[in-house]
């Protein structure tokens, strides 16, 4: 009998293939770099292990990326929901929300308006507001929820400052629990965008740092390494089909490529999409 998360992972892989990946130039998977034989070999090796048809037509990069975001959001909503007994609470899942919608970054809305109204400030300070591909937010507790098993708080009593208690704010906002960047493939500019977003989330927060992760379907370990290696700006990179990528790389018998992937996995910088719901439960 297949377990729920294995079944969910299988459905996720099929959905990504069917909605976000297609064949270009006749027989090259769209996640592959057409100028790299190794990239094409690895992409084909991954998809050969997923018994699901690819998207029947050609779709542009922006549409494919949006499909990848939507499918990943639905997977996380279901996967994290299955683990609700490990991390209970009321959660929201959304695509492309501004971080100013969340309590740790609400103060940036004022700064954003000032920057928008001044050409000089725009030139000097740039854009502070990040719009992550996927956000997971935790809804603050009502007093009824806090007192569900005992009389813990009363109206007008302490604590009066924490945003986790809904009564404390006239305009209560969710708490940003996770920021998830979805990159169907990775190029140097896309890697740097994810790092920049992560650094902005860390530097500009008031409160705790949310989980900051990247999900990708990139087949080339060297490109994954450009984002995964090093620490400080993102928690970890998650591959949509890491086990399948490992098998595809082993089939190449390229020791250097095999080793580069093992370094990232053993160094806790690269994990499978099935690991992400559990990591979010911490």
PyMOL commands that set and color helices and strands:
alter all, ss='L'
color gray80, all
select helices_A, chain A and resi 4-20+37-48+61-82+99-101+103-105+108-117+119-125+143-146+166-168+188-203+221-228+242-252+255-266+273-280
alter helices_A, ss='H'
color red, helices_A
select strands_A, chain A and resi 23-24+28-29+91-95+134-138+175-183+211-216+236-239+270-272
alter strands_A, ss='S'
color yellow, strands_A
deselect
rebuild
show_as cartoon
